[in-house]
C-alpha cells in the first residue's frame, strides 16, 4: 500500500434524497477522492414509479444494480440529480427547491454606500 492509498477516501453511506422537493427516501452513495458516486439500484428504487416496470425489473435483477455512478453519469442518462451541500442531501428533479436567495454568500446592502473623508470613521454614541 503506497502513500497515496493511505489517505484514499472510500466512504459508503446513505443520504436523504428529495424528489421534486419531497423527501422520498435514502440512496446509497460512496464518497471518493473523485467525488460522490450513487449506487444505481438505490436511485432506481426511488424512481421506480417513473419508468417502465419491465426496465426497472431488469435493472434490479442485473449486476448493474450494484454499480456506483457519478452524478454527471446519472445526469447524462436523464436523471436530474444534484447534491445540496447545505442540507447534505441529494435532489432529483428539474425544480430548484432551495430558497430564492440560497446561493447568496453576502449580506444585502441596506443603504447607499457613504463616500468622502468621514465614511471610514465610526461615530461616537453620546450618553
C-alpha positions as CSV (number, residue, x, y, z in Angstrom):
1,X,0.0,0.0,0.0
2,X,1.6,3.3,-1.1
3,X,1.4,6.7,0.5
4,X,-1.3,7.8,-2.0
5,X,-3.5,4.9,-0.9
6,X,-3.2,5.7,2.8
7,X,-5.4,8.7,2.6
8,X,-7.8,7.5,-0.2
9,X,-11.4,8.2,0.6
10,X,-13.8,5.3,0.1
11,X,-16.8,6.1,2.4
12,X,-20.1,4.3,1.7
13,X,-23.2,5.5,3.3
14,X,-26.8,6.7,2.7
15,X,-28.2,10.2,2.3
16,X,-31.7,11.6,2.3
17,X,-33.0,12.2,-1.2
18,X,-35.7,14.6,-2.3
19,X,-37.6,14.0,-5.5
20,X,-39.3,17.2,-6.7
21,X,-38.8,18.8,-3.3
22,X,-40.3,15.9,-1.2
23,X,-38.1,13.6,0.9
24,X,-38.8,10.2,-0.5
25,X,-36.0,8.0,1.0
26,X,-32.3,7.4,1.0
27,X,-29.8,6.4,-1.6
28,X,-26.6,4.6,-1.2
29,X,-23.6,6.7,-2.1
30,X,-19.8,6.4,-2.0
31,X,-17.5,9.3,-1.4
32,X,-14.2,9.0,-3.2
33,X,-11.4,11.4,-4.0
34,X,-13.0,11.9,-7.4
35,X,-16.4,12.9,-6.0
36,X,-19.7,11.4,-5.0
37,X,-20.9,8.2,-6.6
38,X,-24.5,6.9,-6.2
39,X,-25.5,3.2,-6.4
40,X,-27.7,2.7,-9.4
41,X,-30.0,0.2,-7.7
42,X,-30.8,2.6,-4.8
43,X,-31.8,5.5,-7.2
44,X,-33.8,3.1,-9.3
45,X,-35.8,2.1,-6.2
46,X,-36.7,5.7,-5.5
47,X,-37.6,6.5,-9.1
48,X,-39.3,3.1,-9.9
49,X,-42.7,4.7,-10.4
50,X,-41.4,7.0,-13.1
51,X,-40.0,4.4,-15.5
52,X,-41.2,1.3,-17.4
53,X,-41.8,-1.6,-15.0
54,X,-40.0,-4.1,-17.2
55,X,-37.0,-1.9,-17.5
56,X,-36.8,-1.3,-13.7
57,X,-37.1,-5.1,-13.0
58,X,-34.3,-5.7,-15.5
59,X,-32.0,-3.2,-13.8
60,X,-32.9,-4.5,-10.3
61,X,-32.1,-8.1,-11.4
62,X,-28.8,-7.3,-13.1
63,X,-25.3,-6.7,-11.7
64,X,-25.6,-3.1,-12.8
65,X,-27.8,-2.6,-9.7
66,X,-24.7,-2.6,-7.6
67,X,-22.7,-0.2,-9.8
68,X,-21.8,3.2,-8.4
69,X,-22.1,6.1,-10.9
70,X,-21.1,9.7,-10.6
71,X,-23.7,12.4,-10.6
72,X,-22.6,13.5,-14.1
73,X,-23.1,10.0,-15.4
74,X,-26.6,9.8,-14.0
75,X,-27.4,13.2,-15.4
76,X,-26.2,12.1,-18.8
77,X,-28.6,9.2,-18.6
78,X,-31.5,11.6,-18.0
79,X,-31.7,11.5,-14.2
80,X,-31.6,15.2,-13.0
81,X,-29.7,14.5,-9.7
82,X,-27.7,17.0,-7.7
83,X,-26.1,17.3,-4.3
84,X,-27.1,20.0,-1.9
85,X,-24.1,20.6,0.5
86,X,-26.1,23.0,2.7
87,X,-28.7,20.3,3.6
88,X,-26.4,17.4,2.9
89,X,-28.8,15.6,0.7
90,X,-29.4,14.6,-2.9
91,X,-32.1,16.3,-5.0
92,X,-33.8,14.7,-8.0
93,X,-35.9,16.9,-10.2
94,X,-35.9,19.9,-12.5
95,X,-37.3,22.3,-10.0
96,X,-34.9,24.1,-7.7
97,X,-36.4,23.7,-4.2
98,X,-34.0,25.9,-2.4
99,X,-35.0,29.4,-1.2
100,X,-34.5,32.1,-3.8
101,X,-31.5,33.6,-2.0
102,X,-29.9,30.3,-1.1
103,X,-26.9,30.9,-3.3
104,X,-26.0,34.3,-1.7
105,X,-22.9,34.3,0.3
106,X,-23.0,38.0,1.3
107,X,-25.5,40.3,3.1
108,X,-27.7,42.7,1.1
109,X,-26.7,46.3,1.5
110,X,-29.4,48.2,3.3
111,X,-28.4,51.8,2.5
112,X,-26.4,53.6,-0.2
113,X,-22.6,53.5,0.5
114,X,-21.1,56.6,2.1
115,X,-18.4,58.4,0.2
116,X,-15.9,61.0,1.4
117,X,-13.5,61.6,4.3
118,X,-15.9,60.8,7.1
119,X,-17.0,57.5,5.7
120,X,-14.3,55.5,7.4
121,X,-14.9,56.9,10.9
122,X,-17.1,55.4,13.5
123,X,-19.3,58.0,15.2
124,X,-19.4,58.0,19.0
125,X,-22.6,57.5,20.9
126,X,-23.3,60.3,23.3
127,X,-24.9,59.4,26.6
